[in-house]
């Protein structure tokens, strides 16, 4: 995400987008029974894959792929394979959604929006990246439609570009979960009795315990971690 402007206004009115965020985040904080699960993914192989394939991907897809694109692909697949968290509150019932509509947060400087990639699990890496880039550009240009922000089933928010490792994002209701993605950092890791330098990615999954329990949430997070750690499936 782009860094916020260096000059901050002295007074920010609670109107427009700020008021909408104020109301929605406050409601989510008051209502959801939040639990956060943390995991460190060893993404050394993913980093190597992106380095090796970057030029080929750019030729094939016409744009430079980011780590967010790869993470979105993994999350969409995990939601298909561990779908229990892909649910929402629907009146007096919890409805597990058959479609995977992946929302992701876009920083607009003062305020943010969650844009939605419909049927993300059915899209190829290139198509997913192109849709995400188009949504991001139109969000920052103020050209989003209501449909661009509608009907998300799960949200990803990435603060890695701002140097954050772990954080606990607020659930985008009526969804049941949101995944916070941190910065990829080289760390000393013990493997097989030895110390190795590995690229590690911090993942923070917040879910609403009213709508699902810890075990299915943990299975989903484990699936995301496994897909990111062994990325041969992306080829």
VENVENQUI-V139981 format. One record per run of one state. SS is the DSSP state (~ for helix, > for strand, _ for the rest). FROM is the first residue (numbers start at 1). TO is the last residue. If there is no record, write none. Layout:
((SS;FROM;TO) (SS;FROM;TO))
This chain:
((_;1;15) (~;16;31) (_;32;33) (>;34;42) (_;43;43) (~;44;61) (_;62;66) (~;67;81) (_;82;82) (~;83;85) (_;86;86) (>;87;90) (_;91;92) (>;93;96) (_;97;101) (>;102;107) (_;108;111) (>;112;117) (_;118;119) (~;120;122) (_;123;124) (~;125;140) (_;141;145) (~;146;149) (_;150;153) (>;154;158) (_;159;159) (~;160;162) (_;163;174) (>;175;175) (_;176;176) (>;177;191) (_;192;193) (>;194;208) (_;209;213) (~;214;229) (_;230;230) (~;231;234) (_;235;235))
